[in-house]
Amino acid sequence: MTKHFLFVSDFDQTLSSSDAGRVLAESLGITGFDEKVAGLSRLNLVQSGAELAYLLRHDPEFRRVRRANLTEVGGQIRLKRNIRLLPDLLAQGVDGYCFDFYVVSAAPEEIVHAALDGIVPANHIIGTRLGYEAGCGEIASVDSVAAGYGKVTAVEHLRTTLGVPRERVIYVGDGSSDLHVMLHVNRGEGLTIAVSQARHITEIARRTVMSDDALAVFVPVLEEIVKFEPPQIRAWFERHGLVIQEWDRVRTDWVTIRASTDRASPALVAVA
């Protein structure tokens, strides 16, 4: 009997090797993008991942961005290797396990649509949705943001619409904007996969896989869900014309050691 799973992936630095906001700023000659994002993060003014949406609506330098700029930047995004194979192999499934693939990203949907054009159908992409002025084309509103709790809402909507049980949700992400949705998926006993070594994400994700190839996420999926052993995983890749050249399985312990501040308690003296 076929078992259907919902497979959801972030976009920036998960399916791509770039950050959409940084690429947009560079293309427009806007400097200090990282500093602007860091400032918003320190203020906790917006949810993590929603910084670009805030800048597009409120920062004077970003107010000149138009829909065409976002689409153009999407075509400049550098994607991970074998990205075109990922949706096809997920749709084919493995040994009775079938995966519905969706992308949920805090990046503007115009960027993600352009970057994944011909790879992922537009109706399988949920991004930040912007509203535009009819005349000048200026960004007039931020209608929805797929960041923080917005990602949780998006994934839950997909899950309930597709009728997928909570334990059959897989989420792949790389950064702080993915924390809320990973915690949500973990509570439902789904599978969370980090593709970054950032400590705040690896401590939450059930598995971490580092690679510049989009198909690397199949390794934890084949192990945790299909229950393949390493030789079977290697054989599966080889059946699709691919070879795992390097596979280092490393456990990382995060340890902080400091001088003790504990002091011996003075002895109690009994007085008759």
DRENDO-1510 file (C-alpha; in Angstrom, 1 decimal, always signed):
<recs>
REC; n; res; u; v; w
REC; 1; MET; +0.0; +0.0; +0.0 .
REC; 2; THR; +1.4; +3.4; -1.0 .
REC; 3; LYS; +2.2; +5.8; +1.9 .
REC; 4; HIS; +1.9; +9.5; +1.0 .
REC; 5; PHE; +4.2; +12.0; +2.6 .
REC; 6; LEU; +4.3; +15.8; +2.5 .
REC; 7; PHE; +7.8; +17.0; +1.7 .
REC; 8; VAL; +8.3; +20.7; +2.3 .
REC; 9; SER; +11.5; +22.6; +1.7 .
REC; 10; ASP; +12.7; +26.1; +2.4 .
REC; 11; PHE; +14.4; +27.9; -0.6 .
REC; 12; ASP; +17.2; +30.3; +0.4 .
REC; 13; GLN; +20.4; +28.4; +1.1 .
REC; 14; THR; +18.4; +25.2; +1.2 .
REC; 15; LEU; +17.5; +24.6; -2.5 .
REC; 16; SER; +19.8; +27.5; -3.5 .
REC; 17; SER; +23.3; +28.5; -2.5 .
REC; 18; SER; +22.4; +32.2; -2.4 .
REC; 19; ASP; +20.3; +34.5; -0.2 .
REC; 20; ALA; +17.6; +36.2; -2.3 .
REC; 21; GLY; +17.8; +39.5; -0.4 .
REC; 22; ARG; +21.5; +39.8; -0.7 .
REC; 23; VAL; +21.4; +39.1; -4.4 .
REC; 24; LEU; +18.6; +41.7; -4.8 .
REC; 25; ALA; +20.6; +44.3; -2.9 .
REC; 26; GLU; +23.8; +43.6; -5.0 .
REC; 27; SER; +21.9; +43.8; -8.3 .
REC; 28; LEU; +20.5; +47.3; -7.3 .
REC; 29; GLY; +23.8; +48.5; -5.9 .
REC; 30; ILE; +22.3; +48.8; -2.3 .
REC; 31; THR; +25.1; +48.4; +0.3 .
REC; 32; GLY; +24.8; +47.3; +3.9 .
REC; 33; PHE; +22.1; +44.7; +3.4 .
REC; 34; ASP; +23.5; +42.3; +6.1 .
REC; 35; GLU; +23.8; +45.2; +8.6 .
REC; 36; LYS; +20.1; +46.2; +7.9 .
REC; 37; VAL; +19.0; +42.6; +8.5 .
REC; 38; ALA; +21.1; +42.4; +11.7 .
REC; 39; GLY; +19.6; +45.6; +13.0 .
REC; 40; LEU; +16.1; +44.3; +12.5 .
REC; 41; SER; +17.0; +41.1; +14.2 .
REC; 42; ARG; +18.4; +42.9; +17.3 .
REC; 43; LEU; +15.2; +44.9; +17.6 .
REC; 44; ASN; +13.0; +41.8; +17.2 .
REC; 45; LEU; +10.9; +44.1; +15.0 .
REC; 46; VAL; +9.9; +41.3; +12.6 .
REC; 47; GLN; +9.9; +37.5; +12.6 .
REC; 48; SER; +13.2; +36.0; +11.6 .
REC; 49; GLY; +13.2; +35.6; +7.8 .
REC; 50; ALA; +10.7; +38.5; +7.2 .
REC; 51; GLU; +13.5; +41.1; +7.2 .
REC; 52; LEU; +13.5; +41.4; +3.4 .
REC; 53; ALA; +9.7; +41.9; +3.2 .
REC; 54; TYR; +10.0; +44.7; +5.8 .
REC; 55; LEU; +12.8; +46.4; +3.9 .
REC; 56; LEU; +10.9; +46.2; +0.6 .
REC; 57; ARG; +8.0; +48.0; +2.2 .
REC; 58; HIS; +9.7; +50.5; +4.5 .
REC; 59; ASP; +13.4; +51.1; +3.6 .
REC; 60; PRO; +13.9; +54.1; +1.3 .
REC; 61; GLU; +16.6; +52.3; -0.8 .
REC; 62; PHE; +14.4; +49.3; -1.4 .
REC; 63; ARG; +11.2; +51.2; -2.2 .
REC; 64; ARG; +12.4; +51.5; -5.8 .
REC; 65; VAL; +12.1; +47.7; -6.2 .
REC; 66; ARG; +9.4; +46.6; -8.8 .
REC; 67; ARG; +8.0; +43.2; -9.7 .
REC; 68; ALA; +10.4; +43.0; -12.7 .
REC; 69; ASN; +13.4; +43.5; -10.4 .
REC; 70; LEU; +12.3; +40.5; -8.3 .
REC; 71; THR; +11.7; +38.3; -11.3 .
REC; 72; GLU; +15.1; +39.3; -12.7 .
REC; 73; VAL; +16.9; +38.4; -9.5 .
REC; 74; GLY; +15.1; +35.1; -9.4 .
REC; 75; GLY; +16.9; +34.2; -12.6 .
REC; 76; GLN; +20.3; +35.0; -11.0 .
REC; 77; ILE; +19.9; +32.8; -8.0 .
REC; 78; ARG; +22.4; +29.9; -8.0 .
REC; 79; LEU; +20.6; +26.7; -7.3 .
REC; 80; LYS; +22.1; +23.5; -5.8 .
REC; 81; ARG; +23.3; +20.8; -8.1 .
REC; 82; ASN; +20.8; +18.2; -9.3 .
REC; 83; ILE; +17.9; +20.4; -8.2 .
REC; 84; ARG; +15.9; +19.4; -11.4 .
REC; 85; LEU; +16.0; +15.8; -10.3 .
REC; 86; LEU; +14.7; +16.4; -6.8 .
REC; 87; PRO; +10.9; +16.9; -7.7 .
REC; 88; ASP; +11.0; +14.0; -10.2 .
REC; 89; LEU; +12.6; +11.5; -7.8 .
REC; 90; LEU; +10.2; +12.5; -5.0 .
REC; 91; ALA; +7.2; +12.1; -7.3 .
REC; 92; GLN; +8.5; +8.6; -8.4 .
REC; 93; GLY; +8.6; +7.5; -4.8 .
REC; 94; VAL; +10.6; +4.7; -3.2 .
REC; 95; ASP; +9.3; +1.2; -2.3 .
REC; 96; GLY; +5.7; +2.3; -1.8 .
REC; 97; TYR; +6.5; +5.7; -0.3 .
REC; 98; CYS; +5.3; +8.7; -2.3 .
REC; 99; PHE; +6.3; +12.3; -1.6 .
REC; 100; ASP; +4.3; +15.5; -2.5 .
REC; 101; PHE; +6.9; +18.2; -2.9 .
REC; 102; TYR; +6.3; +21.9; -2.0 .
REC; 103; VAL; +8.5; +24.9; -1.4 .
REC; 104; VAL; +7.6; +27.4; +1.4 .
REC; 105; SER; +9.9; +30.4; +1.5 .
REC; 106; ALA; +10.1; +33.8; +3.2 .
REC; 107; ALA; +11.5; +35.2; -0.1 .
REC; 108; PRO; +9.1; +37.1; -2.4 .
REC; 109; GLU; +7.2; +34.6; -4.5 .
REC; 110; GLU; +8.3; +36.4; -7.7 .
REC; 111; ILE; +11.9; +35.5; -6.9 .
REC; 112; VAL; +11.2; +31.9; -6.1 .
REC; 113; HIS; +8.9; +31.4; -9.1 .
REC; 114; ALA; +11.5; +32.7; -11.4 .
REC; 115; ALA; +14.3; +30.7; -9.8 .
REC; 116; LEU; +12.4; +27.4; -9.9 .
REC; 117; ASP; +10.7; +28.0; -13.3 .
REC; 118; GLY; +10.4; +24.7; -15.1 .
REC; 119; ILE; +11.4; +22.8; -12.0 .
REC; 120; VAL; +8.6; +23.3; -9.4 .
REC; 121; PRO; +5.0; +24.2; -10.5 .
REC; 122; ALA; +4.0; +27.7; -9.3 .
REC; 123; ASN; +1.1; +26.2; -7.4 .
REC; 124; HIS; +3.6; +24.2; -5.3 .
REC; 125; ILE; +5.4; +27.3; -4.2 .
REC; 126; ILE; +4.3; +29.4; -1.2 .
REC; 127; GLY; +6.3; +32.6; -0.8 .
REC; 128; THR; +5.9; +36.1; +0.6 .
REC; 129; ARG; +3.1; +37.8; -1.3 .
REC; 130; LEU; +3.3; +41.5; -2.1 .
REC; 131; GLY; +0.7; +44.0; -3.3 .
REC; 132; TYR; +1.6; +46.6; -6.0 .
REC; 133; GLU; +0.4; +50.1; -6.8 .
REC; 134; ALA; -1.6; +49.9; -10.1 .
REC; 135; GLY; +0.0; +52.9; -11.7 .
REC; 136; CYS; +3.7; +53.1; -10.7 .
REC; 137; GLY; +4.2; +49.5; -9.7 .
REC; 138; GLU; +5.6; +50.4; -6.3 .
REC; 139; ILE; +5.2; +47.8; -3.5 .
REC; 140; ALA; +2.1; +48.9; -1.7 .
REC; 141; SER; +1.6; +46.1; +0.9 .
REC; 142; VAL; +2.9; +42.9; +2.3 .
REC; 143; ASP; -0.1; +40.6; +2.1 .
REC; 144; SER; +1.4; +37.5; +3.6 .
REC; 145; VAL; +4.8; +36.4; +4.8 .
REC; 146; ALA; +5.9; +32.7; +4.9 .
REC; 147; ALA; +8.4; +33.2; +7.8 .
REC; 148; GLY; +8.3; +32.1; +11.4 .
REC; 149; TYR; +4.7; +31.2; +12.4 .
REC; 150; GLY; +3.7; +32.0; +8.8 .
REC; 151; LYS; +5.6; +28.9; +7.8 .
REC; 152; VAL; +3.8; +26.8; +10.4 .
REC; 153; THR; +0.5; +28.1; +9.0 .
REC; 154; ALA; +1.5; +27.3; +5.4 .
REC; 155; VAL; +2.7; +23.8; +6.2 .
REC; 156; GLU; -0.4; +23.0; +8.2 .
REC; 157; HIS; -2.6; +24.3; +5.4 .
REC; 158; LEU; -0.9; +22.0; +3.0 .
REC; 159; ARG; -1.0; +19.0; +5.3 .
REC; 160; THR; -4.8; +19.3; +6.0 .
REC; 161; THR; -5.6; +20.1; +2.4 .
REC; 162; LEU; -3.7; +17.0; +1.2 .
REC; 163; GLY; -5.0; +14.9; +4.1 .
REC; 164; VAL; -1.6; +13.9; +5.3 .
REC; 165; PRO; -1.1; +12.6; +8.9 .
REC; 166; ARG; +1.2; +14.7; +11.1 .
REC; 167; GLU; +3.8; +11.9; +11.3 .
REC; 168; ARG; +4.1; +11.9; +7.5 .
REC; 169; VAL; +5.5; +15.5; +7.2 .
REC; 170; ILE; +9.1; +16.1; +6.2 .
REC; 171; TYR; +10.6; +19.6; +6.5 .
REC; 172; VAL; +14.0; +20.8; +5.2 .
REC; 173; GLY; +15.5; +24.1; +6.2 .
REC; 174; ASP; +18.7; +25.9; +7.1 .
REC; 175; GLY; +18.1; +28.9; +9.4 .
REC; 176; SER; +16.4; +30.6; +12.2 .
REC; 177; SER; +13.2; +31.3; +10.1 .
REC; 178; ASP; +12.7; +27.5; +10.1 .
REC; 179; LEU; +12.8; +27.0; +13.9 .
REC; 180; HIS; +9.1; +27.3; +14.5 .
REC; 181; VAL; +8.0; +25.0; +11.8 .
REC; 182; MET; +10.7; +22.4; +12.7 .
REC; 183; LEU; +9.4; +22.4; +16.3 .
REC; 184; HIS; +5.9; +22.0; +15.0 .
REC; 185; VAL; +6.8; +19.1; +12.7 .
REC; 186; ASN; +8.8; +17.4; +15.5 .
REC; 187; ARG; +5.8; +17.6; +17.9 .
REC; 188; GLY; +3.8; +15.7; +15.2 .
REC; 189; GLU; +6.6; +13.1; +15.0 .
REC; 190; GLY; +7.5; +14.1; +11.5 .
REC; 191; LEU; +11.0; +14.3; +10.1 .
REC; 192; THR; +13.0; +17.5; +10.2 .
REC; 193; ILE; +16.3; +17.9; +8.2 .
REC; 194; ALA; +18.8; +20.7; +8.6 .
REC; 195; VAL; +21.1; +21.6; +5.8 .
REC; 196; SER; +23.2; +24.0; +7.8 .
REC; 197; GLN; +25.6; +23.6; +10.7 .
REC; 198; ALA; +24.2; +26.5; +12.5 .
REC; 199; ARG; +23.8; +25.4; +16.1 .
REC; 200; HIS; +20.3; +26.8; +16.7 .
REC; 201; ILE; +19.0; +24.7; +13.9 .
REC; 202; THR; +21.0; +21.5; +14.3 .
REC; 203; GLU; +19.9; +21.2; +17.9 .
REC; 204; ILE; +16.3; +21.0; +16.8 .
REC; 205; ALA; +16.4; +19.1; +13.5 .
REC; 206; ARG; +16.2; +15.3; +13.8 .
REC; 207; ARG; +18.9; +15.0; +11.1 .
REC; 208; THR; +21.5; +17.2; +9.6 .
REC; 209; VAL; +23.0; +16.7; +6.1 .
REC; 210; MET; +25.6; +19.0; +4.5 .
REC; 211; SER; +26.1; +19.0; +0.8 .
REC; 212; ASP; +26.0; +21.3; -2.3 .
REC; 213; ASP; +23.8; +18.7; -4.0 .
REC; 214; ALA; +20.0; +19.0; -3.6 .
REC; 215; LEU; +19.6; +15.2; -3.6 .
REC; 216; ALA; +21.6; +14.8; -0.4 .
REC; 217; VAL; +18.3; +15.1; +1.6 .
REC; 218; PHE; +17.4; +11.7; +0.3 .
REC; 219; VAL; +19.9; +10.1; +2.6 .
REC; 220; PRO; +18.0; +10.8; +5.9 .
REC; 221; VAL; +14.7; +10.2; +4.1 .
REC; 222; LEU; +15.8; +6.8; +2.9 .
REC; 223; GLU; +17.2; +5.9; +6.3 .
REC; 224; GLU; +14.5; +7.3; +8.6 .
REC; 225; ILE; +11.4; +6.6; +6.6 .
REC; 226; VAL; +12.1; +3.9; +4.0 .
REC; 227; LYS; +14.5; +2.1; +6.5 .
REC; 228; PHE; +17.3; +1.5; +4.0 .
REC; 229; GLU; +20.7; +0.5; +5.2 .
REC; 230; PRO; +23.8; +2.4; +3.8 .
REC; 231; PRO; +24.4; -0.3; +1.0 .
REC; 232; GLN; +20.8; +0.0; -0.1 .
REC; 233; ILE; +21.1; +3.8; -0.2 .
REC; 234; ARG; +24.2; +3.7; -2.3 .
REC; 235; ALA; +22.5; +1.2; -4.6 .
REC; 236; TRP; +19.4; +3.5; -4.9 .
REC; 237; PHE; +21.6; +6.4; -6.0 .
REC; 238; GLU; +23.4; +4.2; -8.5 .
REC; 239; ARG; +20.1; +3.1; -10.1 .
REC; 240; HIS; +19.5; +6.7; -10.9 .
REC; 241; GLY; +23.0; +7.2; -12.4 .
REC; 242; LEU; +24.5; +8.8; -9.4 .
REC; 243; VAL; +27.3; +7.8; -7.0 .
REC; 244; ILE; +27.9; +8.9; -3.4 .
REC; 245; GLN; +31.5; +9.9; -3.7 .
REC; 246; GLU; +32.0; +11.0; +0.0 .
REC; 247; TRP; +29.8; +10.2; +2.9 .
REC; 248; ASP; +31.2; +11.2; +6.3 .
REC; 249; ARG; +28.9; +10.3; +9.2 .
REC; 250; VAL; +30.0; +12.6; +12.1 .
REC; 251; ARG; +28.4; +13.2; +15.5 .
REC; 252; THR; +29.0; +16.7; +16.9 .
REC; 253; ASP; +29.1; +17.5; +20.6 .
REC; 254; TRP; +28.7; +21.2; +21.5 .
REC; 255; VAL; +30.6; +21.6; +24.7 .
REC; 256; THR; +31.2; +24.7; +26.8 .
REC; 257; ILE; +33.6; +24.5; +29.8 .
REC; 258; ARG; +34.0; +27.2; +32.4 .
REC; 259; ALA; +35.6; +27.6; +35.8 .
REC; 260; SER; +33.4; +26.4; +38.6 .
REC; 261; THR; +31.8; +29.1; +40.9 .
REC; 262; ASP; +30.6; +26.5; +43.4 .
REC; 263; ARG; +32.1; +26.8; +46.8 .
REC; 264; ALA; +32.2; +24.3; +49.6 .
REC; 265; SER; +29.4; +24.8; +52.1 .
REC; 266; PRO; +30.8; +25.5; +55.6 .
REC; 267; ALA; +30.5; +22.5; +58.0 .
REC; 268; LEU; +27.6; +22.6; +60.4 .
REC; 269; VAL; +28.6; +22.5; +64.0 .
REC; 270; ALA; +26.2; +21.0; +66.5 .
REC; 271; VAL; +26.0; +22.9; +69.8 .
REC; 272; ALA; +24.7; +20.9; +72.8 .
</recs>
